[in-house]
Amino acid sequence: MSLKRKLKNKIVIVRAEKATAIIGKNGMTPSVIKHIDQQLDQNELIKIKFLSNYFSDNLDLDIKVLTDKTRSNLIEKRGKTIILYRSIPKN
C-alpha cells in the first residue's frame, strides 16, 4: 500500500487548511527551512505555498532540495502548493 493511500484521510484535511508555511520572494532561507522542520516535528503532514513573487528557474528542483533538507517526502504538488510528510517518531 502506498504512503499516499495510507494517509488519504489526513491529506483531505490538510488540503482544506491554510498553508502552514509560505515561501515568498526571499526564497528558502535557513529560517524558513527551520520553521518547516519544526512544523514537521509537530505534524506529520504540512501544507506549503510558494507565493507568486517566489521566482525560481526550477521549482521542482527547489522542492527536492527542501525535502532533502527536512528529511521529508513530497506527497502532493498542485501548482505552487505542496504537501510534505515526515513521520513523527514514537516515544
C-alpha positions as a LaTeX table, in Angstrom:
\begin{tabular}{lrrr}
\hline
Residue & $x$ (\AA) & $y$ (\AA) & $z$ (\AA) \\
\hline
Met1 & 0.00 & 0.00 & 0.00 \\
Ser2 & 1.40 & 3.39 & $-0.98$ \\
Leu3 & 2.14 & 6.12 & 1.54 \\
Lys4 & $-0.35$ & 8.45 & $-0.13$ \\
Arg5 & $-3.09$ & 5.84 & 0.16 \\
Lys6 & $-2.33$ & 5.25 & 3.87 \\
Leu7 & $-2.57$ & 8.98 & 4.57 \\
Lys8 & $-5.62$ & 9.64 & 2.38 \\
Asn9 & $-7.93$ & 10.93 & 5.14 \\
Lys10 & $-5.25$ & 13.16 & 6.65 \\
Ile11 & $-4.38$ & 14.57 & 3.22 \\
Val12 & $-8.01$ & 15.61 & 2.66 \\
Ile13 & $-7.94$ & 17.55 & 5.96 \\
Val14 & $-4.61$ & 19.24 & 5.18 \\
Arg15 & $-5.83$ & 20.28 & 1.72 \\
Ala16 & $-8.71$ & 22.20 & 3.31 \\
Glu17 & $-6.49$ & 24.01 & 5.81 \\
Lys18 & $-4.41$ & 27.11 & 5.22 \\
Ala19 & $-0.74$ & 26.64 & 4.41 \\
Thr20 & 1.49 & 26.04 & 7.42 \\
Ala21 & 4.43 & 27.75 & 5.71 \\
Ile22 & 4.56 & 30.34 & 2.96 \\
Ile23 & 7.64 & 30.89 & 0.82 \\
Gly24 & 7.89 & 34.27 & $-0.89$ \\
Lys25 & 10.41 & 36.45 & $-2.66$ \\
Asn26 & 13.17 & 35.78 & $-0.11$ \\
Gly27 & 13.06 & 32.11 & $-1.04$ \\
Met28 & 14.05 & 29.20 & 1.16 \\
Thr29 & 16.07 & 30.95 & 3.81 \\
Pro30 & 17.52 & 28.94 & 6.70 \\
Ser31 & 14.81 & 30.34 & 8.99 \\
Val32 & 12.05 & 29.18 & 6.60 \\
Ile33 & 13.57 & 25.70 & 6.43 \\
Lys34 & 13.86 & 25.64 & 10.24 \\
His35 & 10.19 & 26.65 & 10.55 \\
Ile36 & 9.14 & 23.89 & 8.14 \\
Asp37 & 11.29 & 21.39 & 10.05 \\
Gln38 & 9.60 & 22.41 & 13.33 \\
Gln39 & 6.16 & 22.09 & 11.75 \\
Leu40 & 7.04 & 18.58 & 10.57 \\
Asp41 & 8.10 & 17.72 & 14.13 \\
Gln42 & 4.61 & 18.67 & 15.34 \\
Asn43 & 2.51 & 17.44 & 12.41 \\
Glu44 & 3.11 & 14.54 & 10.06 \\
Leu45 & 1.63 & 16.44 & 7.13 \\
Ile46 & 2.07 & 20.11 & 6.36 \\
Lys47 & 0.95 & 22.33 & 3.52 \\
Ile48 & 3.40 & 24.80 & 1.99 \\
Lys49 & 2.59 & 27.52 & $-0.51$ \\
Phe50 & 5.05 & 29.22 & $-2.82$ \\
Leu51 & 3.78 & 32.75 & $-3.48$ \\
Ser52 & 3.62 & 34.23 & $-6.96$ \\
Asn53 & 6.56 & 36.51 & $-6.08$ \\
Tyr54 & 8.75 & 33.43 & $-5.50$ \\
Phe55 & 10.94 & 33.23 & $-8.57$ \\
Ser56 & 12.77 & 30.08 & $-9.49$ \\
Asp57 & 14.14 & 28.58 & $-12.65$ \\
Asn58 & 13.17 & 25.12 & $-11.44$ \\
Leu59 & 10.52 & 24.81 & $-8.71$ \\
Asp60 & 10.71 & 21.00 & $-8.82$ \\
Leu61 & 14.42 & 21.13 & $-8.01$ \\
Asp62 & 13.76 & 23.58 & $-5.16$ \\
Ile63 & 11.13 & 21.23 & $-3.75$ \\
Lys64 & 13.61 & 18.34 & $-3.96$ \\
Val65 & 16.19 & 20.40 & $-2.04$ \\
Leu66 & 13.54 & 21.25 & 0.58 \\
Thr67 & 12.54 & 17.60 & 1.04 \\
Asp68 & 16.20 & 16.59 & 1.35 \\
Lys69 & 16.95 & 19.28 & 3.95 \\
Thr70 & 13.85 & 18.46 & 6.02 \\
Arg71 & 14.11 & 14.68 & 5.51 \\
Ser72 & 10.50 & 14.63 & 4.31 \\
Asn73 & 8.52 & 13.17 & 1.43 \\
Leu74 & 6.57 & 15.10 & $-1.17$ \\
Ile75 & 3.02 & 13.76 & $-1.06$ \\
Glu76 & 1.32 & 16.15 & $-3.44$ \\
Lys77 & 2.04 & 19.14 & $-5.65$ \\
Arg78 & $-0.74$ & 21.31 & $-7.03$ \\
Gly79 & 0.55 & 24.36 & $-8.82$ \\
Lys80 & 2.74 & 26.17 & $-6.30$ \\
Thr81 & 1.27 & 24.40 & $-3.27$ \\
Ile82 & 2.79 & 21.22 & $-1.86$ \\
Ile83 & 2.09 & 18.80 & 0.95 \\
Leu84 & 5.04 & 17.26 & 2.76 \\
Tyr85 & 5.09 & 14.24 & 5.06 \\
Arg86 & 7.52 & 13.09 & 7.70 \\
Ser87 & 6.61 & 10.51 & 10.30 \\
Ile88 & 6.69 & 11.63 & 13.91 \\
Pro89 & 8.95 & 9.36 & 15.98 \\
Lys90 & 7.02 & 7.45 & 18.61 \\
Asn91 & 8.34 & 7.66 & 22.15 \\
\hline
\end{tabular}
